[in-house]
Amino acid sequence: MACPSPPQRQHLPTGRSRNQAASGRSATVERRNLLTVCRFSVKTLLDRSCFETIDDSSSEFMNFVSILENILCHKFKGQTTWFGYESPRSFWDYIKVACNKVPHNCLRSIESMENVQSSRAKGRAWIRIVLMEKRLAEYVTSALRDLRITRRFYEDGAIMLGEEAALLADTLIGLNTIDFSFCLKGETLDGNCPAVIDYMPYLKFVQSSDSISSDEEEMRTMGSSGSESSTPDKTATAASIFTEQSSLFSKCKRFEQKYRLALEQKGYLEELVRLREAQLSEAVSQNKSLEQSLTDAQLAHTLEKQQLEYIILELQDQLTILKNNDLRSRQELMAHLTNQWPSPHALDTNAVALDTLLYKKRMGQWEKSTSHGLKNILEPQTFKILETQPAGAKFTQSKVSK
């Protein structure tokens, strides 16, 4: 006989793993509840906007603001002080940093408001202003793009760091079809009042068609039992008429609900299409501007290249001309110098003739100066005799007289 195998030990979950699973489930349920209630709140605002203007007195709007604040503050990190403690802060600290790149933003005007002091009050003022500007989805989308800043302000598991954040931005687009009107003064912007969500409007029980039919039968039974004195024909006729009216009323209610839902979806899709068309037109215009700038840059590059080539060719021609002129000048200078210098025999003859000419010139000048001096010293007769003698004899006599 084969020996029976030992029983396998079953690994039961420990207390720590159970706590982690419970905490994970709680976080998931919390995120899902907030996003679902936010979607319901947006639909409620869309319904209410068909009949009246949405302002601070609207309970639907106050509930939506509370839901949005809870979403933006979900797992929000506190500010770490110098001593290592975390001090609580509001989502406005995240918004003013993450939405700083939004074009034509209202952050600076909110910071300069005198009646809004606390950080929470500034965040509530921001929600009202961007709703009036129909740009809430744009701000949230711009903030979610900067993941580095979002991680700096939110812990892991926050709605703003999950995949649900994109759904939140898409849900908020439907609010762009509503015209809001708010007063940014008074107690509505008080930062000391906490944001509390009212779940009662979204927990109302709606009977199904089966429950309506059962109620109709119950009402018909009660009517038939209460009218015993009447004839059976009259009772059946009244019951049938009541049943028909009730069914028509229920059908009308269902059609009205479907119409409202279709109207909400139509408004949401129209706003989504408008936003996508605006983004597409902006992208097309940017693409055209980039193509035009690229074409201009290529044209400027081509012109600059042609100008540089022309300048290079011109400089090369000028350099060639200068080289030719320099060579010609050198040749002319060599020829001139060669023609200026005589032969050695002619150079000696010319030198002797030049010395003789210079000697005669000096002797003539000396004789003139001497004759002027002798005219003053000698007697006129002696001077006449000297003048009649040759030049060599005059020189000899002048030496003898000395």
C-alpha positions as a Markdown table, in Angstrom:
| # | Residue | x | y | z |
|---|---|---|---|---|
| 1 | Met | 0.0 | 0.0 | 0.0 |
| 2 | Ala | 1.2 | 3.5 | -0.7 |
| 3 | Cys | 1.7 | 5.7 | 2.2 |
| 4 | Pro | -0.7 | 8.6 | 2.4 |
| 5 | Ser | 0.8 | 12.0 | 1.5 |
| 6 | Pro | 1.1 | 14.5 | 4.4 |
| 7 | Pro | -1.5 | 17.1 | 4.4 |
| 8 | Gln | -0.4 | 20.4 | 2.8 |
| 9 | Arg | -0.3 | 23.5 | 5.0 |
| 10 | Gln | -2.6 | 26.3 | 4.0 |
| 11 | His | -1.1 | 29.8 | 4.2 |
| 12 | Leu | -3.6 | 31.9 | 5.9 |
| 13 | Pro | -3.4 | 35.7 | 5.5 |
| 14 | Thr | -1.6 | 37.4 | 8.3 |
| 15 | Gly | -3.0 | 40.4 | 10.2 |
| 16 | Arg | -0.7 | 42.8 | 8.3 |
| 17 | Ser | -1.7 | 41.6 | 4.9 |
| 18 | Arg | -5.4 | 41.8 | 5.9 |
| 19 | Asn | -4.9 | 45.4 | 7.0 |
| 20 | Gln | -3.1 | 46.3 | 3.8 |
| 21 | Ala | -5.9 | 44.7 | 1.7 |
| 22 | Ala | -8.5 | 46.5 | 3.7 |
| 23 | Ser | -6.7 | 49.9 | 3.4 |
| 24 | Gly | -6.3 | 49.3 | -0.3 |
| 25 | Arg | -10.0 | 48.6 | -0.7 |
| 26 | Ser | -10.9 | 51.6 | 1.4 |
| 27 | Ala | -8.8 | 53.9 | -0.8 |
| 28 | Thr | -10.2 | 52.4 | -4.0 |
| 29 | Val | -13.8 | 52.8 | -2.7 |
| 30 | Glu | -13.1 | 56.3 | -1.6 |
| 31 | Arg | -11.8 | 57.4 | -5.0 |
| 32 | Arg | -14.6 | 55.7 | -6.8 |
| 33 | Asn | -17.2 | 57.3 | -4.5 |
| 34 | Leu | -15.8 | 60.8 | -5.0 |
| 35 | Leu | -15.6 | 60.5 | -8.8 |
| 36 | Thr | -19.1 | 59.0 | -9.0 |
| 37 | Val | -20.6 | 61.7 | -6.8 |
| 38 | Cys | -18.7 | 64.4 | -8.9 |
| 39 | Arg | -20.2 | 63.0 | -12.1 |
| 40 | Phe | -23.7 | 63.1 | -10.5 |
| 41 | Ser | -23.1 | 66.6 | -9.3 |
| 42 | Val | -22.1 | 67.8 | -12.7 |
| 43 | Lys | -25.3 | 66.3 | -14.2 |
| 44 | Thr | -27.4 | 67.9 | -11.5 |
| 45 | Leu | -25.9 | 71.3 | -12.3 |
| 46 | Leu | -26.6 | 70.8 | -16.0 |
| 47 | Asp | -30.2 | 70.0 | -15.2 |
| 48 | Arg | -30.6 | 73.0 | -12.8 |
| 49 | Ser | -29.0 | 75.4 | -15.3 |
| 50 | Cys | -31.8 | 74.8 | -17.8 |
| 51 | Phe | -34.3 | 76.5 | -15.4 |
| 52 | Glu | -32.3 | 79.0 | -13.4 |
| 53 | Thr | -28.9 | 80.8 | -13.1 |
| 54 | Ile | -26.4 | 79.0 | -10.9 |
| 55 | Asp | -24.9 | 81.1 | -8.1 |
| 56 | Asp | -23.8 | 80.8 | -4.5 |
| 57 | Ser | -27.4 | 80.3 | -3.3 |
| 58 | Ser | -27.8 | 77.1 | -5.3 |
| 59 | Ser | -27.5 | 74.0 | -3.1 |
| 60 | Glu | -26.3 | 71.9 | -6.1 |
| 61 | Phe | -23.4 | 74.3 | -6.7 |
| 62 | Met | -22.4 | 74.3 | -3.0 |
| 63 | Asn | -22.4 | 70.5 | -3.0 |
| 64 | Phe | -20.3 | 70.4 | -6.2 |
| 65 | Val | -17.7 | 72.8 | -4.7 |
| 66 | Ser | -17.5 | 70.6 | -1.6 |
| 67 | Ile | -17.0 | 67.5 | -3.8 |
| 68 | Leu | -14.3 | 69.2 | -5.9 |
| 69 | Glu | -12.5 | 70.4 | -2.8 |
| 70 | Asn | -12.5 | 66.9 | -1.4 |
| 71 | Ile | -11.1 | 65.5 | -4.7 |
| 72 | Leu | -8.3 | 68.2 | -4.8 |
| 73 | Cys | -7.4 | 67.6 | -1.1 |
| 74 | His | -7.5 | 63.8 | -1.4 |
| 75 | Lys | -4.2 | 62.5 | 0.1 |
| 76 | Phe | -2.7 | 66.0 | -0.1 |
| 77 | Lys | 0.8 | 66.3 | 1.5 |
| 78 | Gly | 1.3 | 68.6 | 4.4 |
| 79 | Gln | 4.1 | 71.2 | 4.4 |
| 80 | Thr | 7.2 | 69.9 | 6.3 |
| 81 | Thr | 8.6 | 72.5 | 8.7 |
| 82 | Trp | 12.2 | 72.9 | 9.8 |
| 83 | Phe | 11.6 | 70.7 | 12.8 |
| 84 | Gly | 10.3 | 67.8 | 10.7 |
| 85 | Tyr | 6.6 | 68.3 | 11.4 |
| 86 | Glu | 3.9 | 68.5 | 8.7 |
| 87 | Ser | 1.6 | 71.5 | 8.8 |
| 88 | Pro | -1.7 | 71.3 | 6.9 |
| 89 | Arg | -2.1 | 73.3 | 3.7 |
| 90 | Ser | -4.8 | 73.9 | 1.1 |
| 91 | Phe | -5.0 | 72.8 | -2.5 |
| 92 | Trp | -4.4 | 76.4 | -3.5 |
| 93 | Asp | -0.7 | 75.9 | -2.8 |
| 94 | Tyr | -0.7 | 73.3 | -5.6 |
| 95 | Ile | -2.9 | 75.2 | -8.0 |
| 96 | Lys | -0.8 | 78.4 | -8.0 |
| 97 | Val | 2.3 | 76.4 | -8.8 |
| 98 | Ala | 0.9 | 73.8 | -11.3 |
| 99 | Cys | -1.3 | 76.3 | -13.2 |
| 100 | Asn | 1.2 | 79.1 | -13.5 |
| 101 | Lys | 1.8 | 78.2 | -17.2 |
| 102 | Val | -1.8 | 78.6 | -18.2 |
| 103 | Pro | -2.1 | 81.5 | -20.6 |
| 104 | His | -3.9 | 84.6 | -19.3 |
| 105 | Asn | -4.5 | 82.9 | -15.9 |
| 106 | Cys | -6.2 | 84.6 | -12.9 |
| 107 | Leu | -3.8 | 83.5 | -10.2 |
| 108 | Arg | -2.1 | 86.9 | -9.7 |
| 109 | Ser | -5.5 | 88.7 | -9.4 |
| 110 | Ile | -6.6 | 86.2 | -6.8 |
| 111 | Glu | -3.4 | 86.7 | -4.8 |
| 112 | Ser | -4.1 | 90.5 | -4.8 |
| 113 | Met | -7.7 | 90.3 | -3.5 |
| 114 | Glu | -8.0 | 92.1 | -0.3 |
| 115 | Asn | -11.1 | 90.3 | 1.2 |
| 116 | Val | -9.5 | 86.9 | 0.6 |
| 117 | Gln | -6.8 | 86.1 | 3.1 |
| 118 | Ser | -6.5 | 82.4 | 3.9 |
| 119 | Ser | -5.3 | 79.8 | 1.5 |
| 120 | Arg | -8.6 | 77.8 | 1.4 |
| 121 | Ala | -10.5 | 81.0 | 0.7 |
| 122 | Lys | -8.2 | 81.8 | -2.2 |
| 123 | Gly | -8.8 | 78.2 | -3.6 |
| 124 | Arg | -12.6 | 78.7 | -3.4 |
| 125 | Ala | -12.3 | 82.1 | -5.1 |
| 126 | Trp | -10.3 | 80.4 | -7.8 |
| 127 | Ile | -13.0 | 77.8 | -8.4 |
| 128 | Arg | -15.7 | 80.5 | -8.8 |
| 129 | Ile | -13.6 | 82.6 | -11.1 |
| 130 | Val | -12.6 | 79.8 | -13.5 |
| 131 | Leu | -16.2 | 78.5 | -13.6 |
| 132 | Met | -17.3 | 82.0 | -14.7 |
| 133 | Glu | -14.5 | 82.0 | -17.3 |
| 134 | Lys | -15.5 | 78.5 | -18.4 |
| 135 | Arg | -11.9 | 77.3 | -18.0 |
| 136 | Leu | -12.0 | 74.9 | -15.0 |
| 137 | Ala | -11.2 | 71.8 | -17.2 |
| 138 | Glu | -8.4 | 73.7 | -18.9 |
| 139 | Tyr | -6.7 | 74.5 | -15.5 |
| 140 | Val | -7.1 | 71.0 | -14.2 |
| 141 | Thr | -5.7 | 69.5 | -17.5 |
| 142 | Ser | -2.7 | 71.9 | -17.4 |
| 143 | Ala | -2.0 | 71.0 | -13.8 |
| 144 | Leu | -2.2 | 67.2 | -14.5 |
| 145 | Arg | 0.4 | 67.6 | -17.3 |
| 146 | Asp | 3.1 | 68.5 | -14.9 |
| 147 | Leu | 3.5 | 65.2 | -13.1 |
| 148 | Arg | 6.6 | 66.3 | -11.2 |
| 149 | Ile | 4.8 | 69.1 | -9.4 |
| 150 | Thr | 1.8 | 66.8 | -8.8 |
| 151 | Arg | 3.9 | 64.2 | -7.2 |
| 152 | Arg | 5.5 | 66.8 | -5.0 |
| 153 | Phe | 2.1 | 67.8 | -3.5 |
| 154 | Tyr | 0.2 | 64.5 | -3.5 |
| 155 | Glu | 0.8 | 61.1 | -1.9 |
| 156 | Asp | 0.6 | 57.8 | -3.7 |
| 157 | Gly | -2.9 | 56.6 | -4.2 |
| 158 | Ala | -4.3 | 60.2 | -4.6 |
| 159 | Ile | -7.0 | 60.8 | -7.3 |
| 160 | Met | -4.8 | 63.4 | -8.9 |
| 161 | Leu | -2.1 | 60.8 | -9.5 |
| 162 | Gly | -4.3 | 58.0 | -10.7 |
| 163 | Glu | -5.9 | 57.2 | -14.0 |
| 164 | Glu | -9.2 | 58.7 | -12.8 |
| 165 | Ala | -7.7 | 62.2 | -13.0 |
| 166 | Ala | -8.1 | 62.2 | -16.8 |
| 167 | Leu | -11.8 | 61.2 | -16.4 |
| 168 | Leu | -12.2 | 64.0 | -13.9 |
| 169 | Ala | -10.9 | 66.6 | -16.4 |
| 170 | Asp | -13.3 | 65.2 | -19.1 |
| 171 | Thr | -16.2 | 65.4 | -16.7 |
| 172 | Leu | -15.5 | 69.0 | -15.9 |
| 173 | Ile | -15.7 | 70.0 | -19.6 |
| 174 | Gly | -19.5 | 69.8 | -19.4 |
| 175 | Leu | -19.5 | 72.8 | -17.0 |
| 176 | Asn | -18.3 | 75.1 | -19.8 |
| 177 | Thr | -21.9 | 75.1 | -21.1 |
| 178 | Ile | -23.3 | 76.7 | -17.8 |
| 179 | Asp | -23.3 | 80.4 | -17.2 |
| 180 | Phe | -22.3 | 81.0 | -13.6 |
| 181 | Ser | -22.7 | 84.2 | -11.6 |
| 182 | Phe | -20.9 | 84.6 | -8.2 |
| 183 | Cys | -20.1 | 87.3 | -5.8 |
| 184 | Leu | -16.6 | 87.1 | -4.5 |
| 185 | Lys | -17.3 | 88.9 | -1.3 |
| 186 | Gly | -19.0 | 87.7 | 1.9 |
| 187 | Glu | -19.1 | 84.6 | 4.0 |
| 188 | Thr | -19.1 | 82.2 | 1.1 |
| 189 | Leu | -15.4 | 82.4 | 0.7 |
| 190 | Asp | -14.7 | 81.9 | 4.4 |
| 191 | Gly | -11.8 | 79.5 | 4.7 |
| 192 | Asn | -12.7 | 78.3 | 8.2 |
| 193 | Cys | -15.8 | 76.5 | 7.1 |
| 194 | Pro | -15.0 | 72.9 | 6.1 |
| 195 | Ala | -16.3 | 71.3 | 2.8 |
| 196 | Val | -19.0 | 68.8 | 3.6 |
| 197 | Ile | -20.6 | 66.6 | 0.9 |
| 198 | Asp | -24.4 | 66.1 | 1.0 |
| 199 | Tyr | -25.0 | 62.6 | -0.4 |
| 200 | Met | -28.8 | 62.7 | 0.1 |
| 201 | Pro | -29.7 | 64.1 | -3.4 |
| 202 | Tyr | -27.9 | 61.1 | -5.0 |
| 203 | Leu | -29.4 | 58.4 | -2.7 |
| 204 | Lys | -33.0 | 58.9 | -3.7 |
| 205 | Phe | -34.9 | 55.7 | -4.5 |
| 206 | Val | -36.4 | 55.5 | -7.9 |
| 207 | Gln | -38.9 | 52.8 | -8.5 |
| 208 | Ser | -38.5 | 50.5 | -11.5 |
| 209 | Ser | -41.3 | 49.7 | -13.9 |
| 210 | Asp | -42.0 | 46.4 | -12.0 |
| 211 | Ser | -42.5 | 48.3 | -8.8 |
| 212 | Ile | -44.8 | 50.8 | -10.5 |
| 213 | Ser | -47.0 | 48.0 | -11.9 |
| 214 | Ser | -47.2 | 46.3 | -8.5 |
| 215 | Asp | -48.2 | 49.6 | -6.9 |
| 216 | Glu | -50.8 | 50.1 | -9.6 |
| 217 | Glu | -52.2 | 46.7 | -8.8 |
| 218 | Glu | -52.2 | 47.5 | -5.1 |
| 219 | Met | -54.0 | 50.7 | -5.8 |
| 220 | Arg | -56.5 | 49.0 | -8.0 |
| 221 | Thr | -57.1 | 46.3 | -5.4 |
| 222 | Met | -57.7 | 49.0 | -2.7 |
| 223 | Gly | -60.1 | 50.8 | -5.0 |
| 224 | Ser | -62.0 | 47.7 | -5.8 |
| 225 | Ser | -62.3 | 46.8 | -2.1 |
| 226 | Gly | -63.4 | 50.3 | -1.2 |
| 227 | Ser | -66.2 | 50.4 | -3.8 |
| 228 | Glu | -68.3 | 47.3 | -2.9 |
| 229 | Ser | -71.5 | 49.0 | -3.6 |
| 230 | Ser | -70.6 | 49.8 | -7.2 |
| 231 | Thr | -71.3 | 47.4 | -10.0 |
| 232 | Pro | -68.5 | 45.1 | -11.3 |
| 233 | Asp | -68.5 | 46.8 | -14.7 |
| 234 | Lys | -68.0 | 50.3 | -13.3 |
| 235 | Thr | -65.2 | 49.0 | -11.1 |
| 236 | Ala | -63.4 | 47.3 | -13.9 |
| 237 | Thr | -63.7 | 50.4 | -16.1 |
| 238 | Ala | -62.4 | 52.7 | -13.4 |
| 239 | Ala | -59.5 | 50.4 | -12.7 |
| 240 | Ser | -58.6 | 50.1 | -16.4 |
| 241 | Ile | -58.7 | 53.9 | -16.8 |
| 242 | Phe | -56.5 | 54.3 | -13.7 |
| 243 | Thr | -54.1 | 51.7 | -14.9 |
| 244 | Glu | -53.8 | 53.3 | -18.3 |
| 245 | Gln | -53.3 | 56.8 | -16.9 |
| 246 | Ser | -50.6 | 55.4 | -14.5 |
| 247 | Ser | -48.8 | 53.6 | -17.3 |
| 248 | Leu | -48.9 | 56.8 | -19.5 |
| 249 | Phe | -47.6 | 58.8 | -16.6 |
| 250 | Ser | -44.8 | 56.4 | -16.0 |
| 251 | Lys | -43.9 | 56.3 | -19.7 |
| 252 | Cys | -43.9 | 60.1 | -19.8 |
| 253 | Lys | -41.5 | 60.2 | -16.8 |
| 254 | Arg | -39.2 | 57.7 | -18.5 |
| 255 | Phe | -39.2 | 59.6 | -21.7 |
| 256 | Glu | -38.5 | 62.8 | -19.8 |
| 257 | Gln | -35.6 | 61.2 | -18.0 |
| 258 | Lys | -34.2 | 59.9 | -21.3 |
| 259 | Tyr | -34.7 | 63.3 | -22.9 |
| 260 | Arg | -32.8 | 65.0 | -20.1 |
| 261 | Leu | -30.0 | 62.4 | -20.3 |
| 262 | Ala | -29.8 | 62.9 | -24.1 |
| 263 | Leu | -29.7 | 66.7 | -23.7 |
| 264 | Glu | -26.9 | 66.4 | -21.1 |
| 265 | Gln | -24.9 | 64.1 | -23.4 |
| 266 | Lys | -25.6 | 66.4 | -26.4 |
| 267 | Gly | -24.3 | 69.5 | -24.4 |
| 268 | Tyr | -21.3 | 67.5 | -23.2 |
| 269 | Leu | -20.4 | 66.2 | -26.7 |
| 270 | Glu | -20.9 | 69.7 | -28.3 |
| 271 | Glu | -18.6 | 71.2 | -25.7 |
| 272 | Leu | -16.1 | 68.4 | -26.2 |
| 273 | Val | -16.2 | 68.9 | -30.0 |
| 274 | Arg | -15.9 | 72.6 | -29.6 |
| 275 | Leu | -12.8 | 72.2 | -27.4 |
| 276 | Arg | -11.3 | 69.7 | -29.8 |
| 277 | Glu | -11.9 | 72.0 | -32.8 |
| 278 | Ala | -10.3 | 74.9 | -31.0 |
| 279 | Gln | -7.3 | 72.7 | -30.2 |
| 280 | Leu | -7.2 | 71.5 | -33.8 |
| 281 | Ser | -7.4 | 75.0 | -35.2 |
| 282 | Glu | -4.7 | 76.1 | -32.8 |
| 283 | Ala | -2.5 | 73.2 | -33.8 |
| 284 | Val | -3.1 | 73.9 | -37.5 |
| 285 | Ser | -2.2 | 77.6 | -37.1 |
| 286 | Gln | 0.9 | 76.7 | -35.2 |
| 287 | Asn | 1.8 | 74.2 | -37.9 |
| 288 | Lys | 1.3 | 76.9 | -40.6 |
| 289 | Ser | 3.4 | 79.4 | -38.7 |
| 290 | Leu | 6.2 | 76.9 | -38.2 |
| 291 | Glu | 6.1 | 76.0 | -41.9 |
| 292 | Gln | 6.2 | 79.7 | -42.9 |
| 293 | Ser | 9.1 | 80.3 | -40.5 |
| 294 | Leu | 10.9 | 77.3 | -41.9 |
| 295 | Thr | 10.3 | 78.5 | -45.5 |
| 296 | Asp | 11.6 | 82.0 | -44.6 |
| 297 | Ala | 14.6 | 80.5 | -42.9 |
| 298 | Gln | 15.4 | 78.4 | -45.9 |
| 299 | Leu | 15.0 | 81.3 | -48.3 |
| 300 | Ala | 17.2 | 83.5 | -46.1 |
| 301 | His | 19.8 | 80.7 | -45.9 |
| 302 | Thr | 19.7 | 80.4 | -49.7 |
| 303 | Leu | 20.1 | 84.2 | -50.2 |
| 304 | Glu | 22.9 | 84.4 | -47.7 |
| 305 | Lys | 24.7 | 81.5 | -49.3 |
| 306 | Gln | 24.4 | 83.1 | -52.7 |
| 307 | Gln | 25.7 | 86.4 | -51.3 |
| 308 | Leu | 28.6 | 84.7 | -49.7 |
| 309 | Glu | 29.5 | 82.8 | -52.9 |
| 310 | Tyr | 29.4 | 86.0 | -54.8 |
| 311 | Ile | 31.6 | 87.8 | -52.3 |
| 312 | Ile | 34.1 | 84.9 | -52.4 |
| 313 | Leu | 34.3 | 85.0 | -56.2 |
| 314 | Glu | 34.7 | 88.7 | -56.1 |
| 315 | Leu | 37.5 | 88.5 | -53.6 |
| 316 | Gln | 39.2 | 85.8 | -55.6 |
| 317 | Asp | 39.1 | 88.0 | -58.7 |
| 318 | Gln | 40.5 | 90.9 | -56.7 |
| 319 | Leu | 43.3 | 88.7 | -55.3 |
| 320 | Thr | 44.2 | 87.5 | -58.8 |
| 321 | Ile | 44.3 | 91.1 | -60.1 |
| 322 | Leu | 46.5 | 92.2 | -57.2 |
| 323 | Lys | 48.9 | 89.3 | -57.8 |
| 324 | Asn | 49.2 | 90.2 | -61.5 |
| 325 | Asn | 49.8 | 93.9 | -60.7 |
| 326 | Asp | 52.4 | 92.9 | -58.1 |
| 327 | Leu | 54.2 | 90.7 | -60.6 |
| 328 | Arg | 54.1 | 93.4 | -63.3 |
| 329 | Ser | 55.4 | 96.0 | -60.8 |
| 330 | Arg | 58.2 | 93.7 | -59.8 |
| 331 | Gln | 59.2 | 93.1 | -63.5 |
| 332 | Glu | 59.0 | 96.9 | -64.3 |
| 333 | Leu | 61.1 | 97.7 | -61.2 |
| 334 | Met | 63.8 | 95.1 | -62.1 |
| 335 | Ala | 63.9 | 96.4 | -65.7 |
| 336 | His | 64.2 | 100.0 | -64.5 |
| 337 | Leu | 66.9 | 99.2 | -62.1 |
| 338 | Thr | 68.8 | 97.2 | -64.7 |
| 339 | Asn | 68.6 | 100.1 | -67.2 |
| 340 | Gln | 69.7 | 102.7 | -64.6 |
| 341 | Trp | 73.1 | 101.1 | -63.7 |
| 342 | Pro | 75.9 | 101.6 | -66.4 |
| 343 | Ser | 78.8 | 99.3 | -67.3 |
| 344 | Pro | 82.0 | 99.4 | -65.1 |
| 345 | His | 84.1 | 101.2 | -67.7 |
| 346 | Ala | 81.5 | 103.9 | -68.3 |
| 347 | Leu | 81.1 | 104.2 | -64.5 |
| 348 | Asp | 84.8 | 105.0 | -64.1 |
| 349 | Thr | 84.8 | 107.5 | -67.0 |
| 350 | Asn | 81.8 | 109.3 | -65.6 |
| 351 | Ala | 83.2 | 109.4 | -62.1 |
| 352 | Val | 86.5 | 111.0 | -63.4 |
| 353 | Ala | 84.5 | 113.6 | -65.4 |
| 354 | Leu | 82.3 | 114.3 | -62.4 |
| 355 | Asp | 85.4 | 114.9 | -60.2 |
| 356 | Thr | 87.0 | 117.2 | -62.7 |
| 357 | Leu | 83.8 | 119.1 | -63.1 |
| 358 | Leu | 83.4 | 119.5 | -59.3 |
| 359 | Tyr | 87.1 | 120.6 | -59.0 |
| 360 | Lys | 86.8 | 123.2 | -61.6 |
| 361 | Lys | 83.6 | 124.5 | -60.0 |
| 362 | Arg | 85.4 | 124.8 | -56.7 |
| 363 | Met | 88.4 | 126.5 | -58.2 |
| 364 | Gly | 86.2 | 129.0 | -60.1 |
| 365 | Gln | 84.4 | 129.9 | -56.9 |
| 366 | Trp | 87.8 | 130.4 | -55.1 |
| 367 | Glu | 89.2 | 132.5 | -57.8 |
| 368 | Lys | 86.1 | 134.8 | -57.7 |
| 369 | Ser | 86.4 | 135.3 | -54.0 |
| 370 | Thr | 90.1 | 135.9 | -54.2 |
| 371 | Ser | 89.8 | 138.4 | -57.0 |
| 372 | His | 87.3 | 140.4 | -55.0 |
| 373 | Gly | 89.7 | 140.5 | -52.0 |
| 374 | Leu | 92.7 | 141.5 | -54.2 |
| 375 | Lys | 90.7 | 144.4 | -55.7 |
| 376 | Asn | 90.4 | 145.9 | -52.3 |
| 377 | Ile | 94.0 | 145.3 | -51.3 |
| 378 | Leu | 96.3 | 145.7 | -54.3 |
| 379 | Glu | 96.7 | 148.7 | -56.5 |
| 380 | Pro | 94.6 | 148.9 | -59.5 |
| 381 | Gln | 97.6 | 148.6 | -61.9 |
| 382 | Thr | 98.8 | 145.4 | -60.3 |
| 383 | Phe | 95.3 | 144.0 | -60.5 |
| 384 | Lys | 95.1 | 144.8 | -64.2 |
| 385 | Ile | 98.4 | 142.9 | -64.8 |
| 386 | Leu | 97.1 | 139.9 | -62.9 |
| 387 | Glu | 93.9 | 139.9 | -64.8 |
| 388 | Thr | 95.7 | 139.8 | -68.2 |
| 389 | Gln | 97.8 | 136.7 | -67.1 |
| 390 | Pro | 96.5 | 133.1 | -67.3 |
| 391 | Ala | 94.9 | 131.4 | -64.4 |
| 392 | Gly | 97.9 | 129.3 | -63.5 |
| 393 | Ala | 100.2 | 132.3 | -63.5 |
| 394 | Lys | 97.7 | 134.2 | -61.3 |
| 395 | Phe | 97.7 | 131.4 | -58.8 |
| 396 | Thr | 101.6 | 131.3 | -58.8 |
| 397 | Gln | 101.9 | 135.0 | -58.3 |
| 398 | Ser | 99.4 | 135.0 | -55.5 |
| 399 | Lys | 101.5 | 132.4 | -53.7 |
| 400 | Val | 104.7 | 134.4 | -54.3 |
| 401 | Ser | 103.1 | 137.5 | -53.0 |
| 402 | Lys | 102.0 | 135.7 | -49.9 |
